[in-house]
């Protein structure tokens, strides 16, 4: 059975108790208090540059940042090859991509590349918010065709580590939502594949009505029964 996961920071309550780092008082004390609020809901871990939180699909992680705060604002290390290597995760990335979405509701994906160009992705949202979804396509996995979804936003700073052998896609939750992601293999169109966003075998409950999707993404073949 697919592994289903509720939103991390629900769409219906992104501003209240969801871990958003949104403060109007930029004094050092206020910023430190905001970070403590994030720590209290486990979005950051004090004392570490990043924290790797395993999620129900083996090998995948939500990555939490530990911002350092002073009167100027916030600094956080978004990637450290040494810390990733300690976790046994991919450290070699050959491309970085940015995708900007004009309107909320746009869906991109679900995409993957087959061997020998199967890729690891490290995904974050640098503007607005997205609902990020991964699907386990490893046929020998105990969670084959399981999926996981989480809200990534400029405010919560979360990143999704997507292992090779997974499909990935997202829905823009805000107008202007912008995703930034690093990949471990060059784009190889001859081995690319995709899953239909509304495939009944996955039954992914996208948070918003779909406002737009490419013809290509709307017509990926359905999974066999």
HELIX and SHEET records of a PDB file:
HELIX    1   1 UNK A   11  UNK A   13  5                                   3    
HELIX    2   2 UNK A   28  UNK A   40  1                                  13    
HELIX    3   3 UNK A   81  UNK A   86  1                                   6    
HELIX    4   4 UNK A  189  UNK A  191  5                                   3    
HELIX    5   5 UNK A  215  UNK A  218  1                                   4    
SHEET    1   A 6 UNK A  50  UNK A  54  0                                        
SHEET    2   A 6 UNK A  61  UNK A  65 -1                                        
SHEET    3   A 6 UNK A 159  UNK A 162 -1                                        
SHEET    4   A 6 UNK A 121  UNK A 127 -1                                        
SHEET    5   A 6 UNK A 178  UNK A 183 -1                                        
SHEET    6   A 6 UNK A  95  UNK A 100 -1                                        
SHEET    1   B 2 UNK A  68  UNK A  70  0                                        
SHEET    2   B 2 UNK A  73  UNK A  75 -1                                        
SHEET    1   C 5 UNK A 147  UNK A 153  0                                        
SHEET    2   C 5 UNK A 129  UNK A 136 -1                                        
SHEET    3   C 5 UNK A 166  UNK A 172 -1                                        
SHEET    4   C 5 UNK A 107  UNK A 113 -1                                        
SHEET    5   C 5 UNK A 192  UNK A 194 -1                                        
END                                                                             
